[in-house]
């Protein structure tokens, strides 16, 4: 009996032991991963509490919900390109840390304003704009910090593990958020997010990375900005990715602005029940984060990304067609599950592909340019989704997003540029770093997006 118990303990210990070479064995990456986990847990609270505050406490209309989402997106359009030039000239980790701290302060103003009786939709618009600005600058810095911590050939693995941290938070976070919303109300629940984000910033302060800044004599802001845009423009793969993921953002935001309204007003769910349904989102992201690296290796990064488009579209369409009652609640949970699966498939491959083909001196400008391009359609998508929800029906927004997502996956598959990416591209010899920083002319940078992709 004792031997059997010892055997079980050995099996459990073996299952919990990280294999040799696992990224989480690296102390620096493990600290970064822990910060992402804690920040994501707080983000899950905001994901529910902020729109619930607008929809339930402030009785926001679908159009106002669309405007709130657009305010969060606007900074990407306004600041992404100049922010990328600036990031290529400064150290990224301090920007990431300060961004986390400011994020906590901005979120923390909402419960304070609610307690003082000052909270209005205008207040939420300002907070949304601040959050979008932080995501624009510090979010780009965070993506680059990852490339300083892990080697490029392990980017898909690292993004999958980061997604696992986020998805782990998505399993626990919605239940925690629902409980806090029930006990304290949606605005006061945001105080927990503010605290968690501050803890994340403190953890990041302990990270040490070696970053070599690429100073170029005679550097010019506008010339460097144009160089980043020019680099993206002359990479066939990056252009295709920007168009495809930008289209997905359009349909995603059209659905996003109405899904909480649909859950609370059409299906009649309470904030706590909405939180429980969001556990399905966490389940989808956990499963796909664990299997995402294997899926990408088996299908290829390109086909995996396209599968993500189709999976998200299916979920939105099912919810748009769902009846009321228990089946409607099940459809809401199903939509969240499929979104979790699809979004992870999209972004672990999208981020890895764009980073794999970009030299270090251009990572900041490439990241900001790509984020700018994919989020330009997001604002119009949010406004159109809100307009359809208010003037036609909430279901119309969901069905529009669902049909659009499925059509997008078919078109991208048909065009073939992304579908043909069977393995992660390898960065080719791109010349000296000083040359890259100066002009990044098409003649100096080969089209690695097209030529560096295996046809297997």
Wavefront OBJ file of the C-alpha trace (Angstrom):
o trace
v 0.000 0.000 0.000
v 2.803 2.332 0.937
v 4.657 1.456 -2.276
v 1.526 2.236 -4.318
v 1.143 5.607 -2.604
v 4.805 6.373 -3.238
v 4.336 5.472 -6.892
v 1.401 7.874 -7.220
v 3.419 10.646 -5.577
v 6.299 10.021 -7.979
v 3.939 10.232 -10.972
v 2.444 13.501 -9.711
v 5.898 14.926 -9.090
v 7.010 13.886 -12.566
v 3.920 15.473 -14.133
v 4.572 18.752 -12.328
v 8.296 18.824 -13.165
v 9.182 21.003 -16.105
v 11.038 19.163 -18.870
v 14.640 20.067 -19.580
v 14.898 23.137 -21.764
v 11.401 24.400 -20.944
v 11.191 28.190 -21.173
v 9.757 28.412 -17.665
v 13.059 27.058 -16.337
v 14.598 30.371 -17.385
v 14.430 32.746 -14.395
v 13.976 35.930 -16.443
v 11.240 34.495 -18.641
v 9.519 32.960 -15.598
v 9.361 36.381 -13.946
v 7.943 37.934 -17.124
v 5.402 35.104 -17.389
v 4.317 35.619 -13.763
v 3.797 39.321 -14.380
v 1.662 38.531 -17.427
v -0.410 36.076 -15.371
v -1.140 38.603 -12.612
v -1.820 41.475 -15.010
v -4.142 39.239 -17.056
v -6.076 38.291 -13.935
v -6.732 41.964 -13.282
v -7.545 42.508 -16.937
v -10.326 39.931 -16.718
v -11.985 42.016 -14.036
v -11.848 45.116 -16.236
v -13.068 43.109 -19.238
v -16.351 42.508 -17.418
v -16.604 45.367 -14.950
v -15.995 48.284 -17.335
v -18.705 47.421 -19.932
v -21.080 46.312 -17.168
v -20.569 49.666 -15.477
v -21.548 51.379 -18.726
v -24.408 49.022 -19.622
v -26.024 48.472 -16.208
v -25.067 51.405 -13.980
v -25.040 54.149 -16.636
v -27.653 52.567 -18.986
v -25.475 53.065 -22.067
v -27.036 52.697 -25.509
v -25.447 50.438 -28.160
v -24.105 53.547 -29.882
v -22.491 54.721 -26.632
v -20.953 51.268 -26.156
v -19.537 51.521 -29.665
v -18.137 54.957 -28.884
v -16.545 53.641 -25.665
v -14.783 50.920 -27.651
v -13.751 53.434 -30.302
v -12.192 55.653 -27.619
v -9.991 52.737 -26.577
v -8.986 52.123 -30.194
v -8.362 55.767 -31.217
v -4.890 56.006 -29.584
v -3.657 53.133 -31.744
v -4.492 55.136 -34.849
v -3.101 58.398 -33.453
v 0.043 57.268 -31.639
v 1.174 53.908 -33.040
v 3.482 55.195 -35.775
v 5.267 57.956 -33.816
v 5.312 55.670 -30.787
v 7.159 53.020 -32.772
v 9.886 55.473 -33.828
v 10.289 56.556 -30.212
v 10.429 52.953 -28.958
v 13.287 52.139 -31.335
v 15.295 54.895 -29.586
v 14.649 54.022 -25.934
v 14.827 50.984 -23.663
v 11.574 49.050 -23.803
v 11.403 47.462 -20.342
v 11.088 50.786 -18.422
v 8.301 51.839 -20.826
v 6.507 48.555 -20.139
v 6.813 49.009 -16.360
v 5.608 52.623 -16.335
v 2.714 51.648 -18.601
v 1.541 48.989 -16.140
v 1.670 51.505 -13.277
v -0.288 54.158 -15.189
v -2.817 51.516 -16.231
v -3.467 50.728 -12.574
v -3.948 54.406 -11.745
v -6.346 54.990 -14.656
v -8.524 51.994 -13.794
v -8.475 53.017 -10.144
v -10.164 56.348 -10.937
v -13.420 54.595 -11.887
v -14.325 53.251 -8.411
v -13.253 56.570 -6.884
v -15.488 58.526 -9.295
v -18.408 56.152 -8.629
v -17.983 56.533 -4.852
v -17.894 60.343 -5.192
v -20.923 60.380 -7.506
v -18.966 61.801 -10.428
v -19.063 58.808 -12.767
v -20.514 59.449 -16.241
v -20.052 58.013 -19.710
v -17.727 60.933 -20.456
v -15.518 59.792 -17.568
v -15.427 56.285 -19.028
v -14.576 57.691 -22.454
v -11.528 59.461 -20.973
v -10.457 56.342 -19.071
v -10.893 54.283 -22.233
v -8.702 56.713 -24.179
v -5.993 56.537 -21.499
v -6.119 52.735 -21.489
v -5.836 52.690 -25.278
v -2.804 54.993 -25.135
v -1.092 52.690 -22.633
v -1.879 49.623 -24.713
v -0.486 51.417 -27.772
v 2.888 52.406 -26.323
v 3.553 50.044 -23.421
v 1.837 47.153 -25.210
v 4.246 47.449 -28.143
v 7.152 47.676 -25.696
v 5.971 44.492 -23.978
v 5.960 42.570 -27.262
v 9.539 43.679 -27.969
v 10.701 42.810 -24.437
v 9.710 39.213 -25.158
v 12.149 39.109 -28.104
v 14.888 40.262 -25.705
v 14.135 37.435 -23.286
v 13.756 34.470 -25.702
v 15.421 33.576 -28.987
v 13.499 34.053 -32.221
v 13.222 30.349 -32.965
v 11.199 29.928 -29.747
v 8.780 32.811 -30.289
v 5.759 30.595 -31.066
v 6.462 28.587 -27.904
v 6.859 31.780 -25.852
v 3.669 33.344 -27.217
v 1.821 30.083 -26.535
v 3.042 30.074 -22.929
v 2.097 33.734 -22.569
v -1.340 32.849 -23.909
v -1.469 30.045 -21.335
v -0.825 32.597 -18.578
v -3.578 34.818 -19.967
v -5.947 31.894 -20.402
v -5.286 30.646 -16.890
v -6.396 34.073 -15.702
v -9.433 33.788 -17.970
v -10.507 30.627 -16.143
v -10.229 32.119 -12.663
v -10.788 35.801 -13.500
v -14.420 35.787 -14.688
v -15.626 33.921 -11.592
v -13.645 36.286 -9.377
v -14.950 39.282 -11.319
v -18.539 38.035 -11.058
v -18.199 37.574 -7.292
v -16.644 41.025 -6.841
v -19.318 42.642 -9.008
v -22.060 40.967 -6.970
v -20.500 41.988 -3.642
v -19.184 45.455 -4.486
v -20.783 46.479 -7.788
v -19.041 46.739 -11.147
v -17.228 50.073 -10.542
v -15.759 49.053 -7.176
v -14.591 45.704 -8.583
v -12.162 47.658 -10.770
v -10.141 48.533 -7.647
v -8.965 44.908 -7.575
v -7.617 45.236 -11.109
v -5.748 48.397 -10.135
v -4.027 46.542 -7.282
v -3.119 43.536 -9.406
v -1.623 45.668 -12.175
v 0.528 47.483 -9.622
v 1.828 44.108 -8.388
v 2.626 43.197 -12.003
v 4.653 46.411 -12.378
v 6.645 45.584 -9.227
v 7.464 42.108 -10.573
v 8.640 43.593 -13.864
v 11.044 45.866 -11.993
v 13.061 42.798 -11.028
v 13.665 41.714 -14.625
v 17.102 42.307 -16.089
v 17.563 42.298 -19.841
v 20.484 43.413 -21.957
v 19.320 45.733 -24.688
v 21.580 47.356 -27.224
v 20.147 50.597 -28.547
v 20.806 51.184 -32.227
v 21.817 54.830 -32.418
v 22.218 56.187 -35.923
v 24.102 59.375 -36.730
v 21.889 62.014 -38.268
v 18.703 60.244 -37.166
v 15.546 62.031 -38.222
v 12.136 61.335 -36.674
v 10.027 61.524 -39.828
v 12.582 59.682 -41.927
v 12.691 56.875 -39.358
v 8.896 56.747 -39.249
v 8.758 56.403 -43.033
v 11.448 53.718 -42.899
v 9.289 51.584 -40.609
v 6.243 51.949 -42.860
v 8.383 51.275 -45.940
v 9.776 48.104 -44.399
v 6.292 46.726 -43.737
v 5.048 47.792 -47.159
v 7.772 45.806 -48.941
v 7.193 42.563 -47.000
v 4.498 40.617 -48.802
v 3.741 38.511 -45.734
v 3.408 41.521 -43.416
v 1.030 43.260 -45.826
v -1.120 40.135 -46.098
v -1.155 39.711 -42.308
v -2.125 43.358 -41.776
v -5.053 43.095 -44.211
v -6.294 39.781 -42.820
v -6.040 40.578 -39.122
v -7.366 44.096 -39.756
v -10.460 42.550 -41.329
v -10.842 40.265 -38.333
v -10.596 43.284 -35.986
v -13.411 44.975 -37.912
v -15.811 42.063 -37.358
v -14.589 41.343 -33.828
v -15.304 44.875 -32.641
v -18.718 44.861 -34.306
v -19.604 41.864 -32.118
v -17.753 43.052 -29.016
v -19.757 46.242 -28.516
v -23.073 44.371 -28.287
v -22.231 41.054 -26.620
v -22.594 42.336 -23.037
v -25.794 44.169 -23.992
v -27.102 40.999 -25.638
v -26.290 38.959 -22.537
v -27.841 41.373 -20.030
v -30.802 42.767 -22.002
v -31.787 40.054 -24.479
v -30.848 36.970 -22.453
v -31.516 38.665 -19.098
v -28.294 37.500 -17.417
v -26.999 39.024 -14.191
v -23.435 40.264 -13.855
v -22.533 37.178 -11.844
v -23.975 34.829 -14.485
v -22.126 36.709 -17.232
v -18.946 36.164 -15.220
v -19.608 32.434 -14.989
v -20.194 32.255 -18.747
v -16.834 33.916 -19.292
v -15.184 30.867 -17.736
v -15.864 29.238 -21.115
v -13.601 31.878 -22.667
v -10.856 30.816 -20.282
v -11.411 27.155 -21.086
v -11.051 27.841 -24.799
v -7.861 29.826 -24.365
v -6.318 27.313 -21.927
v -6.917 24.377 -24.269
v -5.606 26.245 -27.301
v -2.640 27.718 -25.407
v -1.564 24.217 -24.377
v -2.069 22.776 -27.853
v -1.411 25.917 -29.934
v 2.305 25.279 -30.457
v 1.581 21.709 -31.618
v -1.267 22.852 -33.859
v 0.997 25.447 -35.449
v 3.742 22.882 -36.038
v 1.306 20.386 -37.572
v -0.812 22.716 -39.720
v 1.661 25.546 -40.168
v 1.436 29.071 -38.719
v -0.539 30.390 -41.708
v -3.321 27.766 -41.839
v -3.604 27.881 -38.029
v -4.194 31.632 -38.158
v -6.896 31.239 -40.811
v -8.579 28.545 -38.719
v -8.787 31.124 -35.938
v -10.787 33.489 -38.169
v -13.307 30.762 -39.009
v -13.653 29.618 -35.386
v -14.464 33.124 -34.143
v -16.952 33.705 -36.972
v -18.777 30.471 -36.151
v -19.236 31.506 -32.519
v -20.635 34.948 -33.349
v -23.044 33.489 -35.902
v -24.327 30.822 -33.486
v -25.017 33.453 -30.818
v -26.782 35.704 -33.318
v -29.136 32.837 -34.242
v -29.604 31.500 -30.701
v -33.084 31.306 -29.078
v -33.883 32.746 -25.659
v -33.757 30.649 -22.505
v -31.173 28.008 -21.554
v -30.117 27.439 -25.155
v -29.372 31.130 -25.506
v -27.183 31.037 -22.399
v -25.399 27.965 -23.779
v -24.867 29.780 -27.082
v -23.342 32.752 -25.225
v -20.898 30.421 -23.451
v -20.175 28.646 -26.745
v -19.417 31.951 -28.455
v -16.958 32.837 -25.687
v -15.323 29.405 -25.922
v -14.878 29.596 -29.695
v -13.573 33.133 -29.413
v -10.963 31.954 -26.907
v -9.873 29.188 -29.273
v -9.842 31.420 -32.354
v -8.129 34.426 -30.795
v -5.255 32.343 -29.427
v -4.751 30.639 -32.802
v -4.708 34.038 -34.484
v -2.364 35.911 -32.219
v 0.291 33.370 -31.267
v 0.906 32.887 -34.985
v 0.384 36.515 -36.045
v 2.837 37.853 -33.449
v 5.413 35.143 -34.122
v 5.310 35.588 -37.909
v 5.741 39.336 -37.867
v 8.563 39.228 -35.302
v 10.365 36.395 -37.094
v 10.840 38.421 -40.293
v 11.890 41.727 -38.687
v 15.462 42.742 -37.698
v 15.970 44.010 -34.152
v 16.558 47.693 -35.090
v 13.122 47.811 -36.726
v 11.053 45.845 -34.204
v 9.555 48.934 -32.586
v 8.525 50.535 -35.857
v 7.296 47.255 -37.334
v 5.213 46.499 -34.233
v 3.657 49.946 -34.120
v 3.019 50.003 -37.873
v 1.338 46.596 -37.815
v -0.781 47.490 -34.787
v -1.762 50.745 -36.488
v -2.777 48.958 -39.664
v -4.817 46.206 -38.027
v -6.652 48.592 -35.694
v -7.644 51.213 -38.253
v -10.695 49.040 -39.158
v -11.513 48.354 -35.493
v -13.056 51.762 -34.775
v -15.431 51.705 -37.755
v -16.295 48.111 -36.858
v -17.245 49.127 -33.318
v -19.318 52.076 -34.522
v -21.092 49.962 -37.159
v -21.801 47.229 -34.613
v -23.271 49.793 -32.238
v -25.364 51.373 -34.992
v -26.744 47.994 -36.108
v -27.507 47.071 -32.508
v -29.409 50.287 -31.857
v -31.204 50.782 -35.178
v -31.756 47.190 -36.320
v -31.249 44.609 -33.579
v -28.487 43.344 -31.307
v -28.622 40.049 -33.177
v -27.914 41.887 -36.433
v -24.492 42.965 -35.153
v -23.619 39.419 -34.086
v -24.793 37.844 -37.340
v -22.933 40.472 -39.366
v -19.728 39.682 -37.442
v -20.241 35.925 -37.763
v -20.855 35.907 -41.500
v -18.000 38.365 -41.985
v -15.547 36.213 -40.023
v -16.409 33.100 -42.034
v -16.183 34.982 -45.334
v -12.829 36.473 -44.285
v -11.365 33.032 -43.568
v -12.489 31.775 -46.984
v -10.995 34.786 -48.812
v -7.659 34.616 -46.966
v -7.433 30.885 -47.635
v -8.197 31.439 -51.302
v -5.517 34.113 -51.758
v -2.838 31.753 -50.461
v -0.097 34.108 -49.188
v -0.781 33.297 -45.547
v -2.000 29.754 -46.205
v 1.393 28.888 -47.713
v 3.368 29.633 -44.539
v 4.124 26.078 -43.408
v 6.986 26.906 -41.016
v 8.127 29.985 -39.110
v 10.228 32.149 -41.489
v 13.937 32.598 -40.829
v 15.370 36.106 -40.781
v 17.789 36.508 -43.668
v 21.008 38.492 -43.727
v 19.742 42.056 -43.740
v 22.997 43.972 -43.803
v 24.440 46.165 -41.067
v 22.366 47.555 -38.250
v 23.390 51.089 -39.063
v 22.061 50.694 -42.575
v 18.770 49.352 -41.291
v 18.363 52.209 -38.886
v 19.124 54.851 -41.461
v 16.881 54.208 -44.432
v 15.709 50.590 -44.566
v 15.288 50.911 -48.309
v 13.710 48.051 -50.261
v 17.025 47.319 -51.967
v 18.737 46.798 -48.619
v 16.041 44.604 -47.084
v 15.099 41.440 -48.986
v 11.453 40.472 -49.148
v 11.805 37.874 -46.378
v 8.058 37.811 -46.053
v 7.831 36.074 -49.402
v 11.262 34.525 -49.971
v 11.945 33.313 -46.449
v 8.840 31.173 -46.140
v 9.172 27.466 -46.760
v 6.821 26.085 -49.365
v 6.570 22.735 -47.602
l 1 2 3 4 5 6 7 8 9 10 11 12 13 14 15 16 17 18 19 20 21 22 23 24 25 26 27 28 29 30 31 32 33 34 35 36 37 38 39 40 41 42 43 44 45 46 47 48 49 50 51 52 53 54 55 56 57 58 59 60 61 62 63 64 65 66 67 68 69 70 71 72 73 74 75 76 77 78 79 80 81 82 83 84 85 86 87 88 89 90 91 92 93 94 95 96 97 98 99 100 101 102 103 104 105 106 107 108 109 110 111 112 113 114 115 116 117 118 119 120 121 122 123 124 125 126 127 128 129 130 131 132 133 134 135 136 137 138 139 140 141 142 143 144 145 146 147 148 149 150 151 152 153 154 155 156 157 158 159 160 161 162 163 164 165 166 167 168 169 170 171 172 173 174 175 176 177 178 179 180 181 182 183 184 185 186 187 188 189 190 191 192 193 194 195 196 197 198 199 200 201 202 203 204 205 206 207 208 209 210 211 212 213 214 215 216 217 218 219 220 221 222 223 224 225 226 227 228 229 230 231 232 233 234 235 236 237 238 239 240 241 242 243 244 245 246 247 248 249 250 251 252 253 254 255 256 257 258 259 260 261 262 263 264 265 266 267 268 269 270 271 272 273 274 275 276 277 278 279 280 281 282 283 284 285 286 287 288 289 290 291 292 293 294 295 296 297 298 299 300 301 302 303 304 305 306 307 308 309 310 311 312 313 314 315 316 317 318 319 320 321 322 323 324 325 326 327 328 329 330 331 332 333 334 335 336 337 338 339 340 341 342 343 344 345 346 347 348 349 350 351 352 353 354 355 356 357 358 359 360 361 362 363 364 365 366 367 368 369 370 371 372 373 374 375 376 377 378 379 380 381 382 383 384 385 386 387 388 389 390 391 392 393 394 395 396 397 398 399 400 401 402 403 404 405 406 407 408 409 410 411 412 413 414 415 416 417 418 419 420 421 422 423 424 425 426 427 428 429 430 431 432 433 434 435 436 437 438 439 440 441 442 443 444 445 446 447 448 449 450 451 452 453 454 455 456
